[in-house]
Amino acid sequence: MQIFFNGILLQASLILTLGAQNLFLMDVGIKKNNHFLAAAICALCDVLLIFFGIFSVSGFIATSPYFKVII
């Protein structure tokens, strides 16, 4: 149960932090200058980065026997 609560706290700390992208979107949203376009572009970039991160790492692990041993 302790591991579960540690995971929840870690996840909450990652979501609640204000990064550069979040501050940029807040600034654009307050000024109401193309806020939907900015949010859509940021969301698309996030999805693409997550997609490439997942499949690149899994592909690298699948092709590299030495990396499997290290992991």
MARLO-522669 format. One record per atom (N, C-alpha, C, CB): x, z, y; chain; residue in one letter; atom name; residue number from 1. Coordinates in steps of 0.1 Angstrom, whole numbers. Glycine has a CB too. Layout:
x:z:y:chain:resn:name:resi
X:Z:Y:A:A:CA:NUM
...
END
This chain:
x:z:y:chain:resn:name:resi
8:0:-12:A:M:N:1
0:0:0:A:M:CA:1
9:0:13:A:M:C:1
-9:12:0:A:M:CB:1
20:6:12:A:Q:N:2
29:7:23:A:Q:CA:2
34:-7:27:A:Q:C:2
41:16:20:A:Q:CB:2
37:-15:17:A:I:N:3
42:-29:19:A:I:CA:3
31:-37:26:A:I:C:3
45:-36:6:A:I:CB:3
18:-35:23:A:F:N:4
7:-42:29:A:F:CA:4
7:-38:44:A:F:C:4
-6:-38:22:A:F:CB:4
8:-26:47:A:F:N:5
7:-21:61:A:F:CA:5
19:-26:69:A:F:C:5
6:-6:62:A:F:CB:5
31:-27:63:A:N:N:6
43:-32:69:A:N:CA:6
40:-47:72:A:N:C:6
55:-30:61:A:N:CB:6
35:-54:63:A:G:N:7
32:-68:65:A:G:CA:7
22:-70:77:A:G:C:7
26:-75:53:A:G:CB:7
11:-62:77:A:I:N:8
1:-63:88:A:I:CA:8
8:-60:101:A:I:C:8
-10:-53:85:A:I:CB:8
16:-50:102:A:L:N:9
23:-47:115:A:L:CA:9
33:-58:119:A:L:C:9
31:-34:114:A:L:CB:9
40:-64:109:A:L:N:10
49:-75:113:A:L:CA:10
41:-87:118:A:L:C:10
57:-79:100:A:L:CB:10
30:-90:111:A:Q:N:11
22:-102:115:A:Q:CA:11
16:-99:129:A:Q:C:11
10:-104:105:A:Q:CB:11
11:-87:132:A:A:N:12
6:-84:145:A:A:CA:12
17:-85:156:A:A:C:12
-1:-70:145:A:A:CB:12
29:-81:153:A:S:N:13
39:-81:163:A:S:CA:13
43:-96:166:A:S:C:13
51:-74:158:A:S:CB:13
42:-105:156:A:L:N:14
45:-119:158:A:L:CA:14
35:-126:166:A:L:C:14
48:-126:145:A:L:CB:14
22:-122:164:A:I:N:15
11:-128:171:A:I:CA:15
10:-123:186:A:I:C:15
-2:-126:164:A:I:CB:15
12:-110:188:A:L:N:16
10:-104:201:A:L:CA:16
21:-107:211:A:L:C:16
8:-90:199:A:L:CB:16
32:-112:207:A:T:N:17
43:-115:216:A:T:CA:17
40:-126:225:A:T:C:17
56:-117:209:A:T:CB:17
44:-126:238:A:L:N:18
42:-137:247:A:L:CA:18
55:-145:248:A:L:C:18
38:-132:261:A:L:CB:18
54:-157:242:A:G:N:19
66:-166:242:A:G:CA:19
64:-175:254:A:G:C:19
67:-173:229:A:G:CB:19
74:-184:255:A:A:N:20
74:-194:266:A:A:CA:20
62:-203:265:A:A:C:20
87:-202:266:A:A:CB:20
58:-207:253:A:Q:N:21
47:-216:251:A:Q:CA:21
34:-210:256:A:Q:C:21
46:-221:237:A:Q:CB:21
32:-197:252:A:N:N:22
20:-190:255:A:N:CA:22
19:-188:270:A:N:C:22
19:-176:248:A:N:CB:22
30:-184:277:A:L:N:23
30:-183:291:A:L:CA:23
27:-196:298:A:L:C:23
43:-177:296:A:L:CB:23
33:-207:293:A:F:N:24
30:-220:299:A:F:CA:24
16:-223:298:A:F:C:24
39:-231:292:A:F:CB:24
9:-221:286:A:L:N:25
-5:-224:285:A:L:CA:25
-14:-215:294:A:L:C:25
-9:-222:270:A:L:CB:25
-10:-202:295:A:M:N:26
-17:-194:305:A:M:CA:26
-16:-199:319:A:M:C:26
-12:-179:304:A:M:CB:26
-4:-203:323:A:D:N:27
-2:-208:336:A:D:CA:27
-11:-221:339:A:D:C:27
13:-212:339:A:D:CB:27
-10:-230:329:A:V:N:28
-18:-242:330:A:V:CA:28
-33:-239:330:A:V:C:28
-15:-252:318:A:V:CB:28
-37:-230:322:A:G:N:29
-51:-226:321:A:G:CA:29
-56:-220:334:A:G:C:29
-54:-217:310:A:G:CB:29
-48:-211:340:A:I:N:30
-52:-205:353:A:I:CA:30
-53:-216:364:A:I:C:30
-42:-194:357:A:I:CB:30
-44:-225:364:A:K:N:31
-44:-236:374:A:K:CA:31
-55:-246:371:A:K:C:31
-31:-242:376:A:K:CB:31
-59:-247:359:A:K:N:32
-69:-257:354:A:K:CA:32
-65:-271:356:A:K:C:32
-83:-254:361:A:K:CB:32
-52:-273:354:A:N:N:33
-46:-287:354:A:N:CA:33
-44:-292:340:A:N:C:33
-33:-287:362:A:N:CB:33
-54:-300:336:A:N:N:34
-53:-306:322:A:N:CA:34
-51:-295:311:A:N:C:34
-42:-316:322:A:N:CB:34
-58:-285:312:A:H:N:35
-56:-274:303:A:H:CA:35
-60:-277:288:A:H:C:35
-64:-262:307:A:H:CB:35
-70:-286:286:A:F:N:36
-74:-290:273:A:F:CA:36
-63:-299:267:A:F:C:36
-87:-297:273:A:F:CB:36
-57:-308:275:A:L:N:37
-47:-316:270:A:L:CA:37
-34:-308:266:A:L:C:37
-43:-327:281:A:L:CB:37
-30:-299:275:A:A:N:38
-19:-290:272:A:A:CA:38
-21:-282:260:A:A:C:38
-16:-281:284:A:A:CB:38
-32:-277:258:A:A:N:39
-35:-269:246:A:A:CA:39
-35:-277:233:A:A:C:39
-49:-261:247:A:A:CB:39
-40:-290:234:A:A:N:40
-40:-299:223:A:A:CA:40
-26:-303:219:A:A:C:40
-49:-311:226:A:A:CB:40
-18:-306:229:A:I:N:41
-4:-310:226:A:I:CA:41
4:-299:220:A:I:C:41
3:-315:239:A:I:CB:41
2:-287:225:A:C:N:42
9:-275:219:A:C:CA:42
4:-272:205:A:C:C:42
7:-263:228:A:C:CB:42
-9:-273:203:A:A:N:43
-14:-271:189:A:A:CA:43
-8:-282:179:A:A:C:43
-29:-271:189:A:A:CB:43
-8:-294:184:A:L:N:44
-3:-305:175:A:L:CA:44
12:-303:172:A:L:C:44
-5:-318:182:A:L:CB:44
19:-299:182:A:C:N:45
34:-296:180:A:C:CA:45
36:-285:170:A:C:C:45
41:-293:193:A:C:CB:45
28:-274:172:A:D:N:46
29:-263:163:A:D:CA:46
26:-267:148:A:D:C:46
19:-252:167:A:D:CB:46
15:-275:146:A:V:N:47
12:-279:133:A:V:CA:47
23:-288:127:A:V:C:47
-1:-287:133:A:V:CB:47
28:-297:135:A:L:N:48
39:-306:130:A:L:CA:48
52:-298:127:A:L:C:48
43:-316:141:A:L:CB:48
55:-288:135:A:L:N:49
67:-280:132:A:L:CA:49
66:-272:120:A:L:C:49
70:-271:144:A:L:CB:49
54:-266:118:A:I:N:50
51:-258:106:A:I:CA:50
52:-267:94:A:I:C:50
37:-251:107:A:I:CB:50
45:-279:94:A:F:N:51
45:-289:83:A:F:CA:51
60:-293:79:A:F:C:51
37:-301:87:A:F:CB:51
68:-297:89:A:F:N:52
81:-301:86:A:F:CA:52
90:-289:82:A:F:C:52
88:-307:99:A:F:CB:52
87:-277:87:A:G:N:53
95:-266:82:A:G:CA:53
92:-262:68:A:G:C:53
92:-254:91:A:G:CB:53
80:-263:64:A:I:N:54
76:-260:50:A:I:CA:54
81:-270:41:A:I:C:54
61:-259:49:A:I:CB:54
79:-283:44:A:F:N:55
83:-293:34:A:F:CA:55
98:-296:34:A:F:C:55
75:-306:37:A:F:CB:55
104:-294:46:A:S:N:56
119:-297:46:A:S:CA:56
126:-286:38:A:S:C:56
124:-297:60:A:S:CB:56
122:-273:40:A:V:N:57
129:-262:32:A:V:CA:57
126:-264:17:A:V:C:57
124:-249:38:A:V:CB:57
113:-267:14:A:S:N:58
110:-268:-1:A:S:CA:58
118:-280:-7:A:S:C:58
95:-269:-3:A:S:CB:58
119:-291:1:A:G:N:59
127:-302:-4:A:G:CA:59
141:-299:-5:A:G:C:59
125:-314:5:A:G:CB:59
147:-292:4:A:F:N:60
161:-288:4:A:F:CA:60
163:-279:-8:A:F:C:60
165:-281:17:A:F:CB:60
154:-269:-11:A:I:N:61
156:-260:-22:A:I:CA:61
155:-268:-35:A:I:C:61
145:-249:-22:A:I:CB:61
146:-278:-36:A:A:N:62
144:-286:-48:A:A:CA:62
156:-294:-51:A:A:C:62
132:-294:-47:A:A:CB:62
163:-299:-41:A:T:N:63
175:-308:-44:A:T:CA:63
188:-301:-44:A:T:C:63
175:-319:-33:A:T:CB:63
189:-289:-40:A:S:N:64
202:-282:-40:A:S:CA:64
202:-271:-50:A:S:C:64
205:-277:-26:A:S:CB:64
209:-273:-61:A:P:N:65
210:-262:-71:A:P:CA:65
218:-250:-65:A:P:C:65
217:-267:-83:A:P:CB:65
228:-252:-57:A:Y:N:66
236:-241:-51:A:Y:CA:66
227:-232:-42:A:Y:C:66
248:-246:-43:A:Y:CB:66
218:-238:-34:A:F:N:67
210:-231:-25:A:F:CA:67
200:-222:-34:A:F:C:67
202:-240:-16:A:F:CB:67
196:-227:-45:A:K:N:68
187:-219:-54:A:K:CA:68
194:-206:-58:A:K:C:68
182:-227:-66:A:K:CB:68
207:-208:-62:A:V:N:69
215:-196:-66:A:V:CA:69
216:-186:-55:A:V:C:69
228:-201:-72:A:V:CB:69
219:-191:-43:A:I:N:70
220:-182:-31:A:I:CA:70
208:-175:-28:A:I:C:70
225:-190:-19:A:I:CB:70
197:-182:-29:A:I:N:71
184:-176:-26:A:I:CA:71
180:-165:-37:A:I:C:71
172:-186:-25:A:I:CB:71
END
